Amino acid sequence: MIKNTLVRALFLLSLVCVFFACTKEPKKRIPMPVTDLSAENLIPKPLKVIPTNSAFALDEFTAIYTAKGATGFQEVAEFLADKLSKKINLQVPINDESLKTVARVIYINQSDSTELNAPEAYQLYINQDSIIINSNTAEGAFRGIQTLRQLVPDSSNDTLALQKIWPIPTGKIIDNPSFAYRGSMLDVARHFFAVEDVKKYIDILSYYKINVLHLHLSDDQGWRIEIKSWPKLTSIGGSTEVGGEAGGFYTQEDYKEIVRYAAERFMTVVPEIDMPGHTNAASVAYPFLNGNGKTLTLYEGTQVGFSTFDTRKDTVYAFVNDVVREISEITPGPYFHIGGDESHVTEKKDYVYFVNKVEKIVQKHGKRMIGWDEVAIADIDSTSISQWWSSEENAKKAIEKGMQVIVSPAKKAYLDMQYDTLSEYGLHWAAYLPVDTAYIWTPEGYGGIPKENILGIEAPLWSETISNIDELEYLAFPRVIGYSELSWSSPENRDWENYKIRLANQAPFLERMDVKYYPSPLIDWKKSKYSYETIEKD
Ligand code: ACM
Protein backbone atom coordinates (compact mmCIF):
# COMPACT_ATOMS: atom_id res chain seq x y z
CA MET A 1 0.00 0.00 0.00
CA ILE A 2 2.73 2.43 1.04
CA LYS A 3 5.03 1.34 -1.76
CA ASN A 4 2.03 1.73 -4.11
CA THR A 5 1.65 5.31 -3.05
CA LEU A 6 5.30 5.99 -3.78
CA VAL A 7 4.95 4.32 -7.17
CA ARG A 8 1.82 6.38 -7.85
CA ALA A 9 3.57 9.62 -6.88
CA LEU A 10 6.53 8.81 -9.11
CA PHE A 11 4.18 7.76 -11.97
CA LEU A 12 2.32 11.02 -11.58
CA LEU A 13 5.60 12.84 -11.69
CA SER A 14 6.57 11.07 -14.91
CA LEU A 15 3.22 11.98 -16.53
CA VAL A 16 3.81 15.53 -15.49
CA CYS A 17 7.26 15.34 -17.06
CA VAL A 18 5.75 14.18 -20.35
CA PHE A 19 3.25 17.03 -20.12
CA PHE A 20 6.02 19.53 -19.60
CA ALA A 21 8.12 17.98 -22.35
CA CYS A 22 5.24 18.79 -24.75
CA THR A 23 4.44 22.24 -23.46
CA LYS A 24 8.01 23.16 -22.56
CA GLU A 25 6.70 25.51 -19.89
CA PRO A 26 7.41 25.39 -17.03
CA LYS A 27 10.51 23.21 -17.24
CA LYS A 28 10.76 20.18 -15.05
CA ARG A 29 14.52 20.32 -14.67
CA ILE A 30 15.89 23.78 -14.10
CA PRO A 31 19.66 24.26 -14.19
CA MET A 32 20.49 24.86 -10.55
CA PRO A 33 23.45 26.42 -8.81
CA VAL A 34 25.98 24.25 -6.98
CA THR A 35 25.10 24.24 -3.30
CA ASP A 36 26.63 22.36 -0.39
CA LEU A 37 24.28 20.58 1.97
CA SER A 38 27.09 20.06 4.49
CA ALA A 39 27.58 23.83 4.80
CA GLU A 40 23.98 24.48 5.85
CA ASN A 41 23.40 25.99 9.29
CA LEU A 42 21.40 23.11 10.75
CA ILE A 43 20.81 22.95 14.51
CA PRO A 44 20.90 20.40 15.98
CA LYS A 45 23.58 18.97 13.73
CA PRO A 46 22.30 15.74 12.10
CA LEU A 47 24.07 12.42 12.52
CA LYS A 48 25.24 12.25 8.87
CA VAL A 49 25.08 14.73 6.02
CA ILE A 50 26.23 13.65 2.55
CA PRO A 51 26.12 16.48 0.00
CA THR A 52 25.62 15.92 -3.74
CA ASN A 53 26.20 19.53 -4.76
CA SER A 54 23.13 20.48 -6.71
CA ALA A 55 19.75 21.84 -5.67
CA PHE A 56 16.06 21.02 -5.54
CA ALA A 57 13.96 23.85 -6.96
CA LEU A 58 11.19 24.51 -4.46
CA ASP A 59 8.61 26.51 -6.38
CA GLU A 60 4.95 26.86 -7.24
CA PHE A 61 5.10 23.57 -9.21
CA THR A 62 6.07 21.58 -6.10
CA ALA A 63 3.54 19.35 -4.35
CA ILE A 64 3.61 17.30 -1.16
CA TYR A 65 2.46 13.66 -1.05
CA THR A 66 2.34 11.35 1.95
CA ALA A 67 2.27 7.60 2.39
CA LYS A 68 -1.40 6.54 2.33
CA GLY A 69 -2.78 5.03 5.51
CA ALA A 70 0.26 6.07 7.55
CA THR A 71 -1.10 7.45 10.80
CA GLY A 72 -0.29 11.10 11.39
CA PHE A 73 1.62 11.66 8.14
CA GLN A 74 -1.07 13.87 6.58
CA GLU A 75 -0.90 16.13 9.66
CA VAL A 76 2.89 16.34 9.36
CA ALA A 77 2.47 17.40 5.71
CA GLU A 78 -0.09 20.02 6.72
CA PHE A 79 2.31 21.37 9.35
CA LEU A 80 5.05 21.69 6.71
CA ALA A 81 2.75 23.35 4.19
CA ASP A 82 1.55 25.82 6.80
CA LYS A 83 5.10 26.76 7.78
CA LEU A 84 6.16 27.15 4.13
CA SER A 85 3.17 29.35 3.49
CA LYS A 86 4.10 31.57 6.43
CA LYS A 87 7.84 31.67 5.75
CA ILE A 88 7.92 32.20 1.97
CA ASN A 89 4.27 32.70 1.09
CA LEU A 90 4.27 29.58 -1.11
CA GLN A 91 1.12 27.44 -1.09
CA VAL A 92 2.17 23.81 -1.55
CA PRO A 93 -0.71 21.38 -2.23
CA ILE A 94 -0.95 18.12 -0.28
CA ASN A 95 -2.01 14.74 -1.68
CA ASP A 96 -3.81 16.27 -4.64
CA GLU A 97 -3.54 13.69 -7.40
CA SER A 98 -5.61 15.72 -9.83
CA LEU A 99 -2.91 18.35 -10.24
CA LYS A 100 -1.58 18.76 -13.76
CA THR A 101 1.28 21.12 -13.08
CA VAL A 102 3.45 19.26 -10.61
CA ALA A 103 7.12 19.34 -11.55
CA ARG A 104 8.66 18.33 -8.23
CA VAL A 105 7.46 16.37 -5.20
CA ILE A 106 8.14 16.30 -1.51
CA TYR A 107 7.21 12.76 -0.51
CA ILE A 108 6.77 11.91 3.16
CA ASN A 109 7.15 8.17 3.16
CA GLN A 110 6.61 5.57 5.84
CA SER A 111 9.44 3.08 5.71
CA ASP A 112 9.98 0.02 7.85
CA SER A 113 13.67 -0.17 7.00
CA THR A 114 15.65 -1.44 9.99
CA GLU A 115 17.83 1.68 9.81
CA LEU A 116 14.75 3.61 10.84
CA ASN A 117 13.92 1.37 13.74
CA ALA A 118 13.80 4.20 16.31
CA PRO A 119 10.84 6.46 16.95
CA GLU A 120 12.50 9.71 15.90
CA ALA A 121 14.84 8.47 13.18
CA TYR A 122 14.45 9.86 9.69
CA GLN A 123 16.27 10.08 6.39
CA LEU A 124 16.03 13.02 4.06
CA TYR A 125 16.93 12.30 0.42
CA ILE A 126 17.08 15.53 -1.53
CA ASN A 127 17.39 15.12 -5.29
CA GLN A 128 16.91 17.66 -8.05
CA ASP A 129 13.29 16.59 -8.66
CA SER A 130 12.20 15.06 -5.39
CA ILE A 131 12.64 15.25 -1.68
CA ILE A 132 11.87 12.00 0.08
CA ILE A 133 11.52 11.91 3.84
CA ASN A 134 11.64 8.35 5.13
CA SER A 135 10.64 7.45 8.64
CA ASN A 136 8.87 4.71 10.44
CA THR A 137 6.69 7.01 12.52
CA ALA A 138 4.94 10.35 12.14
CA GLU A 139 7.22 11.57 14.93
CA GLY A 140 10.31 10.77 12.85
CA ALA A 141 8.71 12.42 9.82
CA PHE A 142 8.03 15.50 11.93
CA ARG A 143 11.68 15.75 13.03
CA GLY A 144 12.60 15.39 9.35
CA ILE A 145 10.39 18.24 8.21
CA GLN A 146 11.84 20.46 10.95
CA THR A 147 15.23 19.84 9.31
CA LEU A 148 13.75 20.58 5.89
CA ARG A 149 12.32 23.89 7.16
CA GLN A 150 15.84 24.92 8.17
CA LEU A 151 17.04 24.26 4.61
CA VAL A 152 14.51 26.53 2.93
CA PRO A 153 16.17 29.86 2.18
CA ASP A 154 14.56 33.06 3.44
CA SER A 155 14.59 34.63 0.01
CA SER A 156 13.87 33.22 -3.41
CA ASN A 157 16.32 33.23 -6.29
CA ASP A 158 14.51 35.04 -9.11
CA THR A 159 17.20 34.59 -11.76
CA LEU A 160 16.83 30.87 -12.40
CA ALA A 161 13.40 30.75 -14.05
CA LEU A 162 10.33 32.86 -14.63
CA GLN A 163 8.86 31.72 -11.34
CA LYS A 164 10.40 32.27 -7.90
CA ILE A 165 12.65 29.42 -6.77
CA TRP A 166 13.92 28.58 -3.30
CA PRO A 167 16.91 26.28 -3.94
CA ILE A 168 17.42 23.47 -1.41
CA PRO A 169 20.85 21.78 -1.50
CA THR A 170 20.78 18.16 -2.62
CA GLY A 171 22.20 15.22 -0.70
CA LYS A 172 21.31 12.80 2.06
CA ILE A 173 20.69 13.37 5.74
CA ILE A 174 20.56 10.38 8.06
CA ASP A 175 19.49 11.33 11.54
CA ASN A 176 18.52 10.01 14.93
CA PRO A 177 18.82 11.66 18.37
CA SER A 178 21.42 10.80 20.99
CA PHE A 179 18.92 11.14 23.85
CA ALA A 180 15.21 10.29 23.96
CA TYR A 181 14.41 13.06 26.47
CA ARG A 182 15.35 16.55 25.32
CA GLY A 183 13.65 19.10 27.49
CA SER A 184 13.22 22.53 28.87
CA MET A 185 11.38 23.41 32.06
CA LEU A 186 9.34 26.54 32.45
CA ASP A 187 8.56 27.80 35.95
CA VAL A 188 5.07 29.26 35.68
CA ALA A 189 4.74 29.37 39.49
CA ARG A 190 7.07 32.22 40.53
CA HIS A 191 5.67 34.22 37.65
CA PHE A 192 2.71 33.07 35.62
CA PHE A 193 2.92 32.86 31.82
CA ALA A 194 -0.17 32.92 29.61
CA VAL A 195 -1.13 30.02 27.34
CA GLU A 196 -0.08 32.05 24.25
CA ASP A 197 3.40 32.61 25.74
CA VAL A 198 3.81 28.90 26.47
CA LYS A 199 2.69 28.04 22.93
CA LYS A 200 5.25 30.41 21.46
CA TYR A 201 7.97 28.79 23.57
CA ILE A 202 6.82 25.31 22.45
CA ASP A 203 6.86 26.32 18.81
CA ILE A 204 10.45 27.60 18.88
CA LEU A 205 11.70 24.67 20.98
CA SER A 206 10.16 22.18 18.58
CA TYR A 207 11.91 23.86 15.61
CA TYR A 208 15.13 22.72 17.31
CA LYS A 209 13.74 19.21 18.00
CA ILE A 210 13.30 19.62 21.75
CA ASN A 211 10.61 17.13 22.68
CA VAL A 212 9.75 17.71 26.35
CA LEU A 213 8.22 20.72 28.08
CA HIS A 214 8.29 20.37 31.86
CA LEU A 215 5.88 22.79 33.53
CA HIS A 216 6.65 23.71 37.15
CA LEU A 217 3.02 24.25 38.15
CA SER A 218 3.19 24.93 41.87
CA ASP A 219 5.47 26.59 44.37
CA ASP A 220 5.40 28.75 47.50
CA GLN A 221 4.36 31.79 45.46
CA GLY A 222 1.52 30.28 43.44
CA TRP A 223 -0.55 27.28 42.37
CA ARG A 224 -1.15 27.38 38.63
CA ILE A 225 -3.48 24.56 37.61
CA GLU A 226 -7.17 24.09 38.28
CA ILE A 227 -7.93 21.06 40.47
CA LYS A 228 -11.69 20.59 40.39
CA SER A 229 -11.89 18.75 43.71
CA TRP A 230 -9.82 21.43 45.53
CA PRO A 231 -10.93 24.79 44.04
CA LYS A 232 -9.20 27.06 46.57
CA LEU A 233 -5.81 25.94 45.23
CA THR A 234 -6.31 28.35 42.36
CA SER A 235 -8.84 30.85 43.80
CA ILE A 236 -6.52 31.53 46.75
CA GLY A 237 -3.23 29.83 45.88
CA GLY A 238 -3.20 31.16 42.32
CA SER A 239 -3.77 34.80 43.25
CA THR A 240 -0.16 35.85 43.86
CA GLU A 241 3.28 35.75 42.28
CA VAL A 242 6.76 37.07 42.99
CA GLY A 243 6.88 40.83 43.31
CA GLY A 244 3.19 41.30 44.07
CA GLU A 245 1.91 40.94 40.52
CA ALA A 246 -1.44 39.39 39.68
CA GLY A 247 -0.70 35.66 39.53
CA GLY A 248 -2.98 33.46 37.46
CA PHE A 249 -3.60 29.82 36.66
CA TYR A 250 -4.48 27.44 33.84
CA THR A 251 -7.96 26.00 33.78
CA GLN A 252 -7.93 22.32 32.88
CA GLU A 253 -9.12 23.37 29.40
CA ASP A 254 -6.11 25.73 29.11
CA TYR A 255 -3.76 22.96 30.16
CA LYS A 256 -5.34 20.55 27.66
CA GLU A 257 -4.81 23.16 24.95
CA ILE A 258 -1.10 23.43 25.87
CA VAL A 259 -0.84 19.63 25.83
CA ARG A 260 -2.60 19.46 22.45
CA TYR A 261 -0.40 22.15 20.93
CA ALA A 262 2.71 20.39 22.22
CA ALA A 263 1.50 16.99 20.96
CA GLU A 264 0.96 18.45 17.50
CA ARG A 265 4.73 19.11 17.62
CA PHE A 266 5.49 15.67 19.10
CA MET A 267 6.38 17.25 22.40
CA THR A 268 5.50 15.68 25.75
CA VAL A 269 4.30 17.87 28.61
CA VAL A 270 5.61 16.86 32.05
CA PRO A 271 3.51 18.39 34.84
CA GLU A 272 5.24 19.10 38.15
CA ILE A 273 3.55 19.57 41.48
CA ASP A 274 6.40 20.37 43.85
CA MET A 275 6.07 18.71 47.29
CA PRO A 276 6.47 18.23 50.25
CA GLY A 277 8.42 21.55 50.26
CA HIS A 278 7.67 24.56 48.03
CA THR A 279 4.04 24.23 49.12
CA ASN A 280 3.18 27.51 50.83
CA ALA A 281 0.49 28.48 48.28
CA ALA A 282 -1.29 25.10 48.64
CA SER A 283 -1.13 25.22 52.42
CA VAL A 284 -2.53 28.76 52.58
CA ALA A 285 -5.47 27.55 50.46
CA TYR A 286 -5.97 24.44 52.65
CA PRO A 287 -4.22 24.93 56.03
CA PHE A 288 -4.63 21.26 57.06
CA LEU A 289 -1.84 20.47 54.57
CA ASN A 290 0.71 22.54 56.45
CA GLY A 291 3.40 20.76 58.42
CA ASN A 292 5.70 23.59 59.46
CA GLY A 293 3.72 24.57 62.58
CA LYS A 294 3.39 28.23 61.60
CA THR A 295 0.48 30.38 60.54
CA LEU A 296 0.89 30.94 56.83
CA THR A 297 0.16 33.86 54.55
CA LEU A 298 0.44 34.23 50.81
CA TYR A 299 4.05 34.71 49.79
CA GLU A 300 5.55 36.93 47.08
CA GLY A 301 9.25 36.71 47.95
CA THR A 302 11.98 34.46 46.56
CA GLN A 303 13.37 32.68 49.63
CA VAL A 304 13.22 28.88 49.46
CA GLY A 305 12.91 25.94 51.81
CA PHE A 306 10.53 27.16 54.54
CA SER A 307 7.37 25.21 53.71
CA THR A 308 6.35 21.56 54.03
CA PHE A 309 3.27 19.40 53.88
CA ASP A 310 2.37 17.46 57.01
CA THR A 311 3.66 14.06 55.89
CA ARG A 312 1.93 12.06 58.63
CA LYS A 313 -1.70 12.88 57.89
CA ASP A 314 -3.83 10.54 55.78
CA THR A 315 -5.83 13.53 54.54
CA VAL A 316 -2.66 14.91 52.93
CA TYR A 317 -2.34 11.73 50.87
CA ALA A 318 -6.04 11.87 49.93
CA PHE A 319 -5.34 15.41 48.69
CA VAL A 320 -2.20 14.35 46.79
CA ASN A 321 -4.13 11.46 45.25
CA ASP A 322 -6.82 13.83 43.91
CA VAL A 323 -4.24 16.22 42.49
CA VAL A 324 -2.20 13.47 40.82
CA ARG A 325 -5.37 11.81 39.50
CA GLU A 326 -6.89 14.96 38.00
CA ILE A 327 -3.65 16.06 36.33
CA SER A 328 -2.78 12.55 35.14
CA GLU A 329 -6.21 12.24 33.51
CA ILE A 330 -5.43 15.20 31.24
CA THR A 331 -1.76 14.37 30.66
CA PRO A 332 -1.18 11.83 27.88
CA GLY A 333 2.60 11.71 28.46
CA PRO A 334 4.12 8.98 30.67
CA TYR A 335 5.61 11.20 33.41
CA PHE A 336 4.50 12.97 36.60
CA HIS A 337 7.08 15.15 38.37
CA ILE A 338 6.67 15.40 42.16
CA GLY A 339 9.38 18.00 42.79
CA GLY A 340 10.91 16.90 46.08
CA ASP A 341 13.66 19.55 46.13
CA GLU A 342 14.78 21.78 48.99
CA SER A 343 12.41 20.40 51.62
CA HIS A 344 14.62 21.92 54.30
CA VAL A 345 12.01 21.92 57.08
CA THR A 346 10.84 18.33 56.49
CA GLU A 347 12.56 15.79 58.78
CA LYS A 348 14.55 13.30 56.69
CA LYS A 349 12.47 10.32 57.91
CA ASP A 350 9.27 12.20 57.06
CA TYR A 351 10.64 13.16 53.66
CA VAL A 352 11.49 9.53 52.85
CA TYR A 353 8.06 8.38 54.09
CA PHE A 354 6.35 11.01 51.92
CA VAL A 355 8.27 10.31 48.72
CA ASN A 356 7.76 6.55 49.13
CA LYS A 357 4.00 7.03 49.44
CA VAL A 358 3.69 9.58 46.66
CA GLU A 359 5.66 7.37 44.25
CA LYS A 360 2.98 4.70 44.71
CA ILE A 361 0.20 7.25 44.10
CA VAL A 362 1.87 8.37 40.88
CA GLN A 363 2.22 4.76 39.74
CA LYS A 364 -1.40 4.01 40.63
CA HIS A 365 -2.41 6.72 38.16
CA GLY A 366 -0.33 5.14 35.43
CA LYS A 367 2.63 7.51 35.43
CA ARG A 368 6.37 7.22 35.90
CA MET A 369 7.61 9.41 38.73
CA ILE A 370 10.27 12.06 38.19
CA GLY A 371 11.71 13.98 41.14
CA TRP A 372 14.59 16.43 41.67
CA ASP A 373 17.77 14.63 42.71
CA GLU A 374 16.93 14.55 46.45
CA VAL A 375 14.23 11.90 45.86
CA ALA A 376 16.99 9.30 45.41
CA ILE A 377 17.40 9.21 49.22
CA ALA A 378 13.94 7.59 49.52
CA ASP A 379 13.26 3.89 48.87
CA ILE A 380 12.02 4.43 45.36
CA ASP A 381 12.21 1.88 42.62
CA SER A 382 14.18 1.70 39.43
CA THR A 383 11.35 2.86 37.17
CA SER A 384 11.38 6.32 38.74
CA ILE A 385 13.64 9.05 37.42
CA SER A 386 15.94 11.45 39.22
CA GLN A 387 16.58 14.92 37.82
CA TRP A 388 20.13 15.87 38.72
CA TRP A 389 20.23 19.59 39.39
CA SER A 390 22.57 19.91 42.37
CA SER A 391 24.01 16.86 44.11
CA GLU A 392 26.35 14.43 42.39
CA GLU A 393 26.02 12.17 45.43
CA ASN A 394 22.25 11.97 44.91
CA ALA A 395 22.74 11.30 41.20
CA LYS A 396 25.04 8.39 42.06
CA LYS A 397 22.50 7.05 44.59
CA ALA A 398 19.91 7.05 41.83
CA ILE A 399 22.22 5.03 39.57
CA GLU A 400 22.82 2.52 42.37
CA LYS A 401 19.04 2.05 42.50
CA GLY A 402 19.00 1.40 38.75
CA MET A 403 17.10 4.62 38.07
CA GLN A 404 17.55 6.78 35.03
CA VAL A 405 18.78 10.33 35.41
CA ILE A 406 17.84 13.54 33.64
CA VAL A 407 20.94 15.71 33.50
CA SER A 408 20.20 19.34 34.47
CA PRO A 409 23.19 20.55 36.50
CA ALA A 410 22.47 24.13 37.57
CA LYS A 411 26.06 25.20 36.89
CA LYS A 412 25.79 24.03 33.27
CA ALA A 413 22.14 23.87 32.27
CA TYR A 414 20.06 26.40 34.26
CA LEU A 415 18.64 28.93 31.84
CA ASP A 416 18.02 31.39 34.67
CA MET A 417 21.73 31.76 35.39
CA GLN A 418 22.98 35.14 34.19
CA TYR A 419 25.17 35.27 31.09
CA ASP A 420 27.63 37.54 32.89
CA THR A 421 27.74 40.35 35.45
CA LEU A 422 25.95 42.68 33.01
CA SER A 423 22.91 40.44 32.46
CA GLU A 424 19.64 42.25 33.01
CA TYR A 425 17.76 39.23 34.36
CA GLY A 426 18.63 35.99 36.07
CA LEU A 427 20.59 34.84 39.11
CA HIS A 428 24.14 33.59 39.57
CA TRP A 429 24.08 31.36 42.65
CA ALA A 430 25.30 28.39 40.60
CA ALA A 431 27.40 30.12 37.93
CA TYR A 432 27.50 32.73 35.22
CA LEU A 433 26.64 30.90 32.02
CA PRO A 434 27.78 32.64 28.88
CA VAL A 435 26.68 31.03 25.62
CA ASP A 436 29.99 29.16 25.16
CA THR A 437 30.12 27.72 28.70
CA ALA A 438 26.51 26.58 28.34
CA TYR A 439 27.47 24.66 25.17
CA ILE A 440 30.99 23.39 25.88
CA TRP A 441 30.43 20.42 28.19
CA THR A 442 29.62 16.79 27.67
CA PRO A 443 26.43 15.37 29.16
CA GLU A 444 27.44 11.84 28.09
CA GLY A 445 29.22 10.43 31.14
CA TYR A 446 28.80 13.72 33.06
CA GLY A 447 29.88 13.22 36.70
CA GLY A 448 30.68 9.59 35.87
CA ILE A 449 27.06 8.72 35.05
CA PRO A 450 27.11 6.14 32.23
CA LYS A 451 25.27 7.21 29.07
CA GLU A 452 22.85 4.29 29.35
CA ASN A 453 21.63 5.65 32.69
CA ILE A 454 20.92 9.08 31.22
CA LEU A 455 17.38 9.47 29.94
CA GLY A 456 18.23 12.88 28.60
CA ILE A 457 18.98 16.51 29.23
CA GLU A 458 16.78 19.31 30.43
CA ALA A 459 17.41 23.04 30.69
CA PRO A 460 15.21 24.53 33.44
CA LEU A 461 14.10 28.15 33.37
CA TRP A 462 13.13 29.45 36.83
CA SER A 463 11.14 32.66 36.80
CA GLU A 464 11.96 34.59 39.98
CA THR A 465 13.51 37.41 37.92
CA ILE A 466 11.40 37.32 34.75
CA SER A 467 7.77 38.36 34.46
CA ASN A 468 6.98 38.45 30.76
CA ILE A 469 7.74 36.61 27.52
CA ASP A 470 10.46 39.08 26.40
CA GLU A 471 12.40 38.47 29.61
CA LEU A 472 11.82 34.72 29.30
CA GLU A 473 13.26 34.81 25.79
CA TYR A 474 16.27 36.86 26.89
CA LEU A 475 17.31 34.08 29.26
CA ALA A 476 16.26 31.09 27.15
CA PHE A 477 17.62 32.20 23.78
CA PRO A 478 20.11 31.51 22.48
CA ARG A 479 21.26 29.07 25.18
CA VAL A 480 18.39 26.58 24.87
CA ILE A 481 19.31 26.11 21.20
CA GLY A 482 22.68 24.81 22.39
CA TYR A 483 20.98 22.36 24.76
CA SER A 484 18.98 21.05 21.80
CA GLU A 485 22.27 20.19 20.11
CA LEU A 486 23.79 18.69 23.30
CA SER A 487 20.81 16.39 23.59
CA TRP A 488 20.25 15.50 19.91
CA SER A 489 23.67 15.46 18.25
CA SER A 490 26.42 12.94 18.89
CA PRO A 491 29.56 14.24 20.69
CA GLU A 492 31.70 13.92 17.55
CA ASN A 493 29.29 16.23 15.71
CA ARG A 494 29.55 18.98 18.32
CA ASP A 495 32.14 21.70 18.03
CA TRP A 496 31.92 25.22 19.46
CA GLU A 497 33.66 26.98 16.54
CA ASN A 498 31.32 25.35 14.04
CA TYR A 499 28.23 25.73 16.26
CA LYS A 500 28.95 29.43 16.74
CA ILE A 501 28.59 30.04 13.00
CA ARG A 502 25.42 27.99 12.74
CA LEU A 503 23.99 29.83 15.74
CA ALA A 504 24.84 33.23 14.22
CA ASN A 505 22.71 32.20 11.26
CA GLN A 506 19.64 31.58 13.42
CA ALA A 507 19.16 35.35 13.79
CA PRO A 508 16.82 35.75 10.79
CA PHE A 509 14.59 32.92 12.06
CA LEU A 510 14.56 34.20 15.64
CA GLU A 511 13.81 37.72 14.49
CA ARG A 512 11.07 36.57 12.13
CA MET A 513 9.56 34.72 15.04
CA ASP A 514 9.83 37.87 17.18
CA VAL A 515 12.09 36.15 19.72
CA LYS A 516 13.89 38.72 21.87
CA TYR A 517 17.08 36.68 22.22
CA TYR A 518 20.13 37.92 24.09
CA PRO A 519 22.53 39.08 21.35
CA SER A 520 25.62 37.59 22.96
CA PRO A 521 28.82 39.40 21.90
CA LEU A 522 30.46 35.98 21.52
CA ILE A 523 28.41 35.43 18.37
CA ASP A 524 28.80 37.27 15.07
CA TRP A 525 25.03 37.44 14.49
CA LYS A 526 23.92 37.38 10.89
CA LYS A 527 22.32 40.63 9.85
CA SER A 528 18.65 40.16 9.22
CA LYS A 529 16.24 42.03 7.03
CA TYR A 530 13.57 41.46 9.63
CA SER A 531 12.83 43.71 12.53
CA TYR A 532 11.08 42.47 15.63
CA GLU A 533 7.95 44.41 14.79
CA THR A 534 7.27 43.93 11.09
CA ILE A 535 6.97 40.29 10.36
CA GLU A 536 4.66 37.37 9.88
CA LYS A 537 5.69 34.43 12.02
CA ASP A 538 6.30 30.91 10.67
C1 ACM B 1 15.82 23.51 42.15
O1 ACM B 1 16.49 24.32 41.47
N1 ACM B 1 15.42 23.85 43.37
C2 ACM B 1 15.46 22.21 41.64
Boltz pocket constraint, residues with backbone or C-beta under 6 A from the ligand:
constraints:
  - pocket:
      binder: B
      contacts: [[A, 341], [A, 342], [A, 372], [A, 389]]
      max_distance: 6.0
